[in-house]
């Protein structure tokens, strides 16, 4: 079994589609083993997205991610990282496959509803960033 991090971004929370995202995870056999709602402050968002700090979109992204509450989850399942990335769809929602979360709900490249880890190494960092071992269901 593999684990990955999922974030329902401020646009998804504000639009009331948390349940729809979770439904899509569950019907695709991704088990939620940890979940919480939180509002990131600037330091948390900058630390989480530090890999992008030299990119031109860094300030805009961290500002957006602090604009409202998010739902962070740890998902578990067979090939969870790949499976979740398929369910999310391409980062640019205009290129996302039909039926994906981003194709169905994103409104621009930044307000694309969800975030997901892109590798096992990234997943380990991201899960540890938001959850301690006592918060994870074994």
C-alpha positions as CSV (number, residue, x, y, z in Angstrom):
1,X,0.0,0.0,0.0
2,X,1.1,3.5,-0.8
3,X,0.3,6.8,0.7
4,X,-0.1,10.3,-0.8
5,X,-1.1,13.7,0.4
6,X,-4.3,15.4,-0.9
7,X,-5.3,19.0,-0.4
8,X,-8.6,20.4,-1.3
9,X,-7.6,24.0,-2.0
10,X,-9.4,27.2,-0.8
11,X,-11.4,27.4,-4.0
12,X,-12.8,23.8,-3.5
13,X,-13.6,24.5,0.1
14,X,-15.3,27.8,-0.7
15,X,-17.4,26.3,-3.4
16,X,-18.7,23.5,-1.2
17,X,-17.3,20.6,-3.2
18,X,-15.4,18.8,-0.4
19,X,-17.9,16.0,-0.5
20,X,-17.7,15.5,-4.2
21,X,-13.9,15.3,-4.0
22,X,-14.1,12.7,-1.2
23,X,-16.7,10.7,-3.1
24,X,-14.3,10.5,-6.1
25,X,-11.5,9.3,-3.9
26,X,-13.6,6.6,-2.2
27,X,-15.2,5.2,-5.4
28,X,-11.6,4.9,-6.7
29,X,-10.6,2.8,-3.7
30,X,-8.4,5.5,-2.0
31,X,-8.8,5.2,1.7
32,X,-8.6,8.4,3.9
33,X,-6.3,7.6,6.8
34,X,-6.0,11.2,8.1
35,X,-7.9,14.4,7.5
36,X,-8.2,17.9,8.9
37,X,-9.4,21.3,7.9
38,X,-7.0,24.2,8.5
39,X,-6.1,27.7,7.4
40,X,-2.5,28.0,6.5
41,X,-0.6,31.1,7.4
42,X,2.0,32.6,5.0
43,X,5.0,30.8,6.7
44,X,3.3,27.4,6.4
45,X,2.4,27.9,2.7
46,X,5.8,29.2,1.9
47,X,7.4,26.2,3.7
48,X,5.1,23.7,2.0
49,X,5.7,25.2,-1.5
50,X,9.4,26.0,-0.9
51,X,10.4,23.8,-3.9
52,X,8.8,26.5,-6.1
53,X,10.3,29.5,-4.3
54,X,12.3,30.6,-7.4
55,X,9.3,30.2,-9.7
56,X,7.4,33.3,-10.9
57,X,4.1,32.0,-9.5
58,X,5.4,31.4,-5.9
59,X,4.0,34.5,-4.3
60,X,0.6,34.2,-6.1
61,X,0.4,30.5,-5.1
62,X,1.2,31.0,-1.5
63,X,-1.2,34.0,-1.3
64,X,-4.0,31.9,-2.8
65,X,-3.3,28.9,-0.5
66,X,-3.6,31.3,2.6
67,X,-6.8,32.9,1.3
68,X,-9.2,30.4,3.0
69,X,-9.4,27.1,4.7
70,X,-8.1,23.9,3.1
71,X,-8.7,20.2,3.7
72,X,-5.6,18.1,4.0
73,X,-5.8,14.3,3.8
74,X,-3.6,11.3,3.6
75,X,-4.8,8.8,1.1
76,X,-3.8,5.2,1.1
77,X,-4.2,2.5,-1.6
78,X,-2.5,0.5,-4.3
79,X,-0.5,2.9,-6.5
80,X,-2.1,5.8,-4.6
81,X,0.1,8.5,-6.0
82,X,-0.5,7.6,-9.6
83,X,-4.2,6.8,-9.1
84,X,-4.8,10.1,-7.3
85,X,-3.0,12.1,-10.0
86,X,-5.2,10.5,-12.6
87,X,-8.3,11.4,-10.6
88,X,-7.1,15.0,-10.2
89,X,-6.3,15.6,-13.9
90,X,-3.6,17.8,-15.4
91,X,-2.5,20.9,-13.5
92,X,-3.8,23.0,-16.4
93,X,-7.5,22.2,-16.2
94,X,-7.8,22.9,-19.9
95,X,-5.6,19.9,-20.6
96,X,-7.2,17.6,-18.0
97,X,-9.0,14.5,-19.1
98,X,-12.8,14.5,-19.1
99,X,-14.2,13.4,-15.7
100,X,-11.3,14.5,-13.7
101,X,-11.6,16.8,-10.7
102,X,-9.8,19.6,-12.3
103,X,-11.6,19.3,-15.7
104,X,-14.9,19.3,-13.9
105,X,-14.3,22.0,-11.2
106,X,-11.2,24.2,-11.8
107,X,-11.6,27.8,-12.9
108,X,-8.0,28.6,-13.7
109,X,-4.5,27.0,-13.5
110,X,-4.0,28.1,-9.9
111,X,-7.6,27.7,-8.7
112,X,-7.6,24.0,-9.7
113,X,-9.3,22.6,-6.6
114,X,-6.8,20.0,-5.5
115,X,-3.1,19.3,-4.8
116,X,-1.5,15.9,-4.8
117,X,2.0,14.5,-4.2
118,X,4.0,13.7,-7.4
119,X,6.4,11.0,-6.1
120,X,6.9,8.8,-3.0
121,X,9.7,11.2,-1.8
122,X,7.4,14.2,-2.1
123,X,4.5,12.3,-0.5
124,X,6.7,11.5,2.6
125,X,7.7,15.2,3.0
126,X,4.2,16.5,2.4
127,X,2.5,14.0,4.8
128,X,5.0,14.8,7.5
129,X,4.5,18.5,6.9
130,X,0.9,18.3,8.0
131,X,0.5,15.2,10.1
132,X,2.4,13.5,12.9
133,X,2.5,9.7,13.2
134,X,-0.2,9.8,15.9
135,X,-2.7,11.3,13.5
136,X,-2.4,8.6,10.9
137,X,-4.7,5.6,11.0
138,X,-2.6,2.4,10.7
